[in-house]
Amino acid sequence: MALVVFRSKAAGEIFMFAETARRIFEIIGRQESARGVITAEQVPEALQKLVAAVEEEKAQLKAAGEDAELQDKQGDGTVQPRPITLGQRAFPLIEMLREAQKMKVDVTWGI
């Protein structure tokens, strides 16, 4: 899989690189497959798991950022670009899941 397309009646299509989709499937407890569905009944749990993983990553990055600030104060001064976070990559899907939960509809994916 190169790209995965998420679809729902609740939102427009979301295109995601397969590597990111794999990580999300792992988080929400889904097997990676060419096609699949998160049923309306499963959407709340998938949303909760994904939001929890994003919050956990934010906490880890905050702790790492405080360590980096301490290193900079010691005179290193090295500037590194910030990595793209799970939260940034997952944001469109989180929004889709929220809307799907409100409308009580499925979210599907395919390649």
VOKE-862028 format. One record per residue: x, y, z of N, C-alpha, C, O, CB in turn. Coordinates in Angstrom, 1 decimal. Glycine has a CB too. Layout:
      n.x      n.y      n.z     ca.x     ca.y     ca.z      c.x      c.y      c.z      o.x      o.y      o.z     cb.x     cb.y     cb.z
        X        Y        Z        X        Y        Z        X        Y        Z        X        Y        Z        X        Y        Z
...
//
This chain:
      n.x      n.y      n.z     ca.x     ca.y     ca.z      c.x      c.y      c.z      o.x      o.y      o.z     cb.x     cb.y     cb.z
      0.8     -1.2      0.0      0.0      0.0      0.0      0.9      1.2      0.0      1.8      1.4      0.8     -1.0      0.0      1.2
      0.6      2.1     -0.9      1.3      3.4     -0.9      0.5      4.5     -0.2      1.0      5.3      0.6      1.6      3.8     -2.4
     -0.8      4.5     -0.6     -1.7      5.5      0.0     -3.0      4.7      0.5     -3.4      3.7     -0.1     -2.1      6.6     -1.0
     -3.5      5.2      1.6     -4.8      4.7      2.1     -5.8      5.8      2.1     -5.4      6.9      2.5     -4.6      4.1      3.6
     -7.0      5.5      1.7     -8.0      6.5      1.6     -9.1      6.1      2.6     -9.7      5.1      2.6     -8.6      6.6      0.1
     -9.4      7.1      3.5    -10.4      6.9      4.5    -11.7      7.6      4.0    -11.6      8.7      3.5    -10.0      7.4      5.9
    -12.8      7.0      4.1    -14.1      7.6      3.7    -15.2      7.4      4.7    -15.2      6.4      5.5    -14.5      6.9      2.3
    -16.1      8.4      4.7    -17.2      8.3      5.6    -18.3      9.3      5.1    -17.9     10.3      4.4    -16.8      8.7      7.1
    -19.5      9.0      5.3    -20.6      9.9      5.0    -20.5     11.1      5.8    -21.2     12.1      5.5    -22.0      9.2      5.2
    -19.7     11.1      6.9    -19.6     12.2      7.8    -18.6     13.3      7.4    -18.6     14.4      7.9    -19.3     11.7      9.2
    -17.7     12.9      6.4    -16.7     13.9      6.0    -16.2     13.5      4.6    -16.5     12.5      4.1    -15.5     13.9      7.1
    -15.3     14.4      4.1    -14.7     14.1      2.8    -13.6     13.1      2.9    -13.3     12.7      4.1    -14.1     15.4      2.2
    -13.1     12.6      1.8    -12.0     11.6      1.8    -10.8     12.1      2.4    -10.4     13.3      2.3    -11.8     11.1      0.4
    -10.0     11.2      3.1     -8.7     11.6      3.6     -7.7     10.6      3.0     -7.9      9.4      3.1     -8.7     11.5      5.2
     -6.7     11.2      2.4     -5.6     10.4      1.9     -4.4     10.4      2.9     -4.1     11.4      3.4     -5.2     10.9      0.5
     -3.9      9.2      3.1     -2.8      9.1      4.1     -1.8      8.1      3.6     -2.1      7.1      3.0     -3.4      8.6      5.5
     -0.5      8.4      3.9      0.5      7.5      3.5      0.4      6.2      4.3      0.0      6.2      5.4      1.9      8.1      3.8
      0.7      5.1      3.7      0.5      3.8      4.3      1.3      3.6      5.6      0.8      3.0      6.5      1.0      2.7      3.3
      2.5      4.2      5.7      3.2      4.1      6.9      2.5      4.7      8.1      2.5      4.2      9.2      4.6      4.8      6.8
      1.9      5.9      7.9      1.1      6.5      8.9     -0.2      5.7      9.2     -0.5      5.6     10.4      0.7      8.0      8.5
     -0.8      5.2      8.2     -2.0      4.4      8.4     -1.7      3.2      9.2     -2.5      2.8     10.0     -2.6      4.0      7.0
     -0.6      2.5      8.9     -0.2      1.4      9.7     -0.1      1.7     11.2     -0.6      0.9     12.0      1.2      0.8      9.2
      0.5      2.8     11.5      0.7      3.2     12.9     -0.7      3.4     13.5     -1.0      3.0     14.6      1.5      4.5     13.0
     -1.6      4.1     12.8     -2.9      4.3     13.3     -3.7      3.0     13.5     -4.4      2.8     14.5     -3.7      5.3     12.3
     -3.6      2.1     12.5     -4.3      0.8     12.6     -3.8      0.1     13.9     -4.6     -0.5     14.6     -4.0     -0.1     11.4
     -2.5      0.2     14.1     -1.9     -0.5     15.3     -2.5      0.1     16.6     -2.9     -0.6     17.5     -0.4     -0.3     15.3
     -2.6      1.4     16.6     -3.1      2.2     17.8     -4.6      1.8     18.1     -5.0      1.6     19.2     -3.0      3.7     17.6
     -5.4      1.7     17.0     -6.8      1.5     17.2     -7.2      0.0     17.2     -8.3     -0.4     17.4     -7.6      2.1     16.1
     -6.1     -0.9     17.1     -6.3     -2.3     17.2     -6.9     -3.0     16.0     -7.7     -3.9     16.1     -7.2     -2.6     18.3
     -6.5     -2.5     14.8     -7.0     -3.0     13.5     -5.9     -3.7     12.8     -4.7     -3.3     12.9     -7.6     -1.9     12.7
     -6.2     -4.7     12.1     -5.2     -5.4     11.2     -5.1     -4.5      9.9     -6.0     -4.0      9.4     -5.7     -6.8     10.8
     -3.8     -4.4      9.5     -3.6     -3.7      8.2     -4.2     -4.6      7.1     -3.8     -5.7      7.0     -2.1     -3.4      8.0
     -5.0     -3.9      6.3     -5.5     -4.7      5.1     -5.8     -3.7      4.0     -5.9     -2.5      4.2     -6.8     -5.4      5.5
     -6.0     -4.2      2.8     -6.3     -3.3      1.7     -7.6     -2.6      1.8     -7.7     -1.5      1.3     -6.3     -4.2      0.4
     -8.5     -3.2      2.5     -9.8     -2.6      2.8    -10.3     -2.9      4.2    -10.0     -4.0      4.7    -10.9     -3.0      1.7
    -11.1     -2.0      4.7    -11.7     -2.3      6.0    -12.7     -1.3      6.4    -13.0     -0.4      5.7    -10.6     -2.3      7.0
    -13.3     -1.6      7.6    -14.3     -0.7      8.1    -14.2     -0.6      9.6    -13.9     -1.5     10.3    -15.7     -1.2      7.7
    -14.5      0.6     10.1    -14.7      0.8     11.5    -16.2      1.1     11.6    -16.7      2.2     11.1    -13.9      2.1     12.1
    -17.0      0.2     12.1    -18.4      0.4     12.1    -18.8      1.5     13.1    -18.0      1.9     13.9    -19.1     -0.9     12.6
    -20.0      2.0     12.9    -20.5      3.1     13.7    -20.4      2.7     15.2    -20.1      3.6     16.0    -22.0      3.4     13.4
    -20.6      1.5     15.5    -20.5      1.1     16.9    -19.1      1.0     17.4    -18.8      1.2     18.6    -21.1     -0.3     17.1
    -18.1      0.9     16.5    -16.7      0.8     16.9    -16.0      2.2     16.9    -14.9      2.3     17.4    -16.0     -0.1     16.0
    -16.6      3.2     16.3    -16.0      4.5     16.1    -15.6      5.1     17.4    -14.5      5.6     17.6    -17.0      5.4     15.4
    -16.5      5.1     18.5    -16.1      5.8     19.7    -14.9      5.2     20.3    -14.0      5.9     20.8    -17.3      5.7     20.7
    -14.7      3.9     20.3    -13.5      3.3     20.9    -12.3      3.6     20.1    -11.3      3.9     20.6    -13.7      1.7     21.0
    -12.4      3.6     18.8    -11.3      3.9     17.9    -10.9      5.4     18.1     -9.7      5.7     18.2    -11.6      3.7     16.4
    -11.8      6.2     18.2    -11.6      7.7     18.5    -10.9      7.8     19.8     -9.9      8.6     19.9    -12.9      8.5     18.5
    -11.3      7.2     20.9    -10.8      7.3     22.2     -9.3      6.8     22.2     -8.4      7.5     22.8    -11.6      6.5     23.2
     -9.0      5.7     21.5     -7.7      5.1     21.5     -6.7      6.1     20.7     -5.6      6.3     21.2     -7.7      3.8     20.8
     -7.2      6.6     19.6     -6.4      7.5     18.8     -6.1      8.8     19.6     -4.9      9.3     19.6     -7.0      7.8     17.5
     -7.1      9.4     20.2     -6.9     10.6     21.0     -5.9     10.4     22.1     -5.1     11.2     22.4     -8.3     11.2     21.5
     -6.1      9.2     22.8     -5.2      8.9     23.9     -3.8      8.8     23.5     -2.8      9.3     24.2     -5.7      7.6     24.6
     -3.5      8.2     22.3     -2.2      8.1     21.8     -1.6      9.4     21.4     -0.4      9.7     21.7     -2.2      7.1     20.5
     -2.4     10.3     20.9     -1.9     11.7     20.6     -1.6     12.4     21.8     -0.5     13.1     21.9     -3.0     12.4     19.8
     -2.4     12.3     22.9     -2.1     13.0     24.1     -0.9     12.4     24.8     -0.1     13.2     25.4     -3.3     12.8     25.1
     -0.7     11.1     24.7      0.5     10.5     25.3      1.8     11.0     24.5      2.8     11.3     25.2      0.5      9.0     25.2
      1.7     11.1     23.2      2.8     11.7     22.5      3.1     13.1     22.8      4.3     13.5     23.0      2.6     11.5     20.9
      2.1     13.9     23.0      2.2     15.3     23.4      3.0     15.4     24.7      3.9     16.2     24.9      0.9     16.0     23.5
      2.6     14.6     25.7      3.3     14.6     27.0      4.7     14.2     26.9      5.6     14.8     27.5      2.6     13.6     27.9
      5.0     13.2     26.0      6.4     12.8     25.8      7.2     13.9     25.1      8.4     14.1     25.5      6.5     11.5     24.9
      6.6     14.5     24.1      7.3     15.6     23.5      7.6     16.8     24.4      8.6     17.4     24.3      6.6     16.0     22.2
      6.6     17.1     25.2      6.8     18.2     26.2      7.9     17.9     27.1      8.8     18.7     27.4      5.5     18.4     27.0
      8.0     16.6     27.6      9.1     16.3     28.5     10.4     16.3     27.8     11.4     16.8     28.3      8.9     14.8     29.1
     10.4     15.8     26.6     11.7     15.9     25.8     12.1     17.3     25.4     13.3     17.7     25.4     11.5     15.1     24.5
     11.1     18.2     25.2     11.3     19.6     24.9     12.0     20.3     26.1     12.8     21.1     25.9     10.1     20.3     24.5
     11.5     19.9     27.3     12.1     20.5     28.5     13.6     20.1     28.6     14.4     20.9     29.0     11.3     20.1     29.8
     13.9     18.8     28.3     15.2     18.4     28.3     16.1     19.1     27.3     17.2     19.5     27.5     15.3     16.9     28.0
     15.5     19.4     26.1     16.2     20.1     25.0     16.5     21.5     25.4     17.6     22.0     25.1     15.4     20.0     23.7
     15.5     22.1     26.1     15.8     23.5     26.6     16.9     23.5     27.6     17.7     24.5     27.6     14.5     24.1     27.3
     17.0     22.5     28.4     18.1     22.5     29.4     19.5     22.3     28.7     20.4     22.9     29.1     17.9     21.3     30.4
     19.5     21.5     27.6     20.7     21.3     26.9     21.1     22.6     26.2     22.3     23.0     26.1     20.5     20.2     25.8
     20.1     23.4     25.6     20.4     24.6     24.9     21.0     25.6     25.9     21.9     26.4     25.6     19.2     25.2     24.3
     20.5     25.6     27.1     21.0     26.6     28.1     22.4     26.2     28.5     23.2     27.1     29.1     20.1     26.5     29.4
     22.8     25.0     28.3     24.2     24.6     28.6     25.2     25.0     27.6     26.4     24.8     27.7     24.3     23.1     28.8
     24.7     25.6     26.5     25.6     26.2     25.5     25.7     25.4     24.2     26.4     25.8     23.3     26.9     26.2     26.1
     24.9     24.3     24.0     25.0     23.6     22.8     24.5     24.4     21.6     25.2     24.5     20.6     24.2     22.3     22.9
     23.3     25.0     21.7     22.7     25.9     20.8     22.3     25.3     19.4     21.9     26.0     18.5     23.7     26.9     20.5
     22.4     24.0     19.3     22.0     23.3     18.1     20.5     23.4     17.9     19.7     23.1     18.8     22.4     21.8     18.1
     20.1     23.7     16.7     18.7     23.8     16.4     18.3     22.7     15.5     18.9     22.5     14.4     18.3     25.2     15.7
     17.3     21.9     15.9     16.8     20.8     15.1     15.4     21.1     14.7     14.6     21.6     15.5     17.0     19.5     15.8
     15.0     20.7     13.4     13.6     20.9     13.1     12.7     20.0     13.9     13.1     18.9     14.2     13.4     20.7     11.5
     11.5     20.5     14.1     10.6     19.7     14.9     10.0     18.6     14.0      9.7     18.8     12.8      9.4     20.6     15.4
      9.9     17.4     14.5      9.3     16.3     13.7      7.8     16.5     13.6      7.2     17.2     14.4      9.6     14.9     14.4
      7.3     15.9     12.5      5.8     16.0     12.3      5.3     14.9     13.3      5.7     13.8     13.3      5.4     15.7     10.8
      4.3     15.3     14.1      3.8     14.5     15.1      2.7     13.6     14.7      2.0     13.8     13.6      3.4     15.3     16.3
      2.4     12.6     15.5      1.2     11.7     15.2      0.0     12.6     15.2     -0.9     12.4     14.4      1.1     10.6     16.3
     -0.1     13.5     16.2     -1.3     14.4     16.3     -1.5     15.2     15.0     -2.7     15.3     14.6     -1.1     15.4     17.4
     -0.5     15.7     14.4     -0.6     16.4     13.1     -1.1     15.5     12.0     -2.0     15.8     11.2      0.7     17.1     12.7
     -0.5     14.3     11.9     -0.9     13.4     10.9     -2.3     12.8     11.1     -3.0     12.5     10.1      0.1     12.2     10.8
     -2.7     12.5     12.3     -3.9     11.9     12.7     -5.1     12.9     12.8     -6.3     12.5     12.8     -3.8     11.1     13.9
     -4.8     14.2     12.8     -5.9     15.2     13.0     -7.1     15.0     12.1     -8.2     15.0     12.6     -5.3     16.6     12.9
     -6.8     14.9     10.8     -8.0     14.8      9.9     -8.8     13.5     10.2    -10.1     13.6     10.1     -7.6     14.7      8.4
     -8.2     12.4     10.5     -8.9     11.2     10.8     -9.7     11.4     12.2    -10.8     10.9     12.3     -8.0     10.0     10.9
     -9.1     12.0     13.1     -9.7     12.2     14.4    -11.0     13.1     14.2    -12.1     12.8     14.7     -8.8     13.0     15.4
    -10.9     14.1     13.3    -12.1     14.9     13.0    -13.2     14.1     12.3    -14.3     14.2     12.6    -11.7     16.1     12.2
    -12.7     13.2     11.4    -13.7     12.3     10.7    -14.4     11.4     11.7    -15.6     11.2     11.6    -13.0     11.5      9.6
    -13.6     10.8     12.6    -14.2      9.9     13.6    -15.2     10.7     14.5    -16.2     10.1     14.8    -13.1      9.3     14.4
    -14.8     11.9     14.8    -15.8     12.7     15.7    -17.1     12.9     15.0    -18.2     12.8     15.5    -15.1     14.0     16.1
    -17.0     13.3     13.7    -18.2     13.5     12.9    -19.0     12.2     12.7    -20.2     12.2     12.7    -17.9     14.2     11.6
    -18.2     11.1     12.4    -18.9      9.8     12.2    -19.6      9.4     13.5    -20.7      8.8     13.5    -17.9      8.8     11.8
    -19.0      9.7     14.7    -19.6      9.4     15.9    -20.9     10.2     16.1    -22.0      9.6     16.5    -18.7      9.7     17.1
    -20.9     11.5     15.8    -22.1     12.3     15.9    -23.2     11.8     15.0    -24.4     11.8     15.3    -21.8     13.8     15.5
    -22.8     11.4     13.7    -23.8     11.0     12.7    -24.2      9.5     12.8    -25.1      9.0     12.1    -23.3     11.3     11.3
    -23.4      8.8     13.6    -23.5      7.3     13.8    -23.4      6.6     12.5    -24.3      5.8     12.1    -24.9      7.0     14.4
    -22.3      6.9     11.8    -22.0      6.2     10.5    -20.6      5.5     10.5    -19.8      5.8     11.4    -22.0      7.3      9.3
    -20.4      4.7      9.6    -19.1      3.9      9.5    -18.0      4.8      8.9    -18.3      5.8      8.3    -19.3      2.7      8.6
    -16.8      4.4      9.1    -15.6      4.9      8.5    -15.0      3.7      7.8    -14.7      2.7      8.4    -14.6      5.6      9.5
    -14.7      3.8      6.5    -14.1      2.8      5.7    -12.7      3.2      5.2    -12.4      4.4      5.2    -15.0      2.3      4.6
    -11.9      2.3      4.8    -10.7      2.6      4.2    -10.4      1.6      3.0    -10.9      0.5      3.0     -9.5      2.6      5.2
     -9.6      2.1      2.1     -9.1      1.3      1.0     -7.9      1.9      0.3     -7.5      3.0      0.7    -10.3      1.1      0.0
     -7.4      1.1     -0.6     -6.2      1.7     -1.3     -6.5      2.2     -2.7     -5.7      2.6     -3.4     -5.1      0.6     -1.4
//
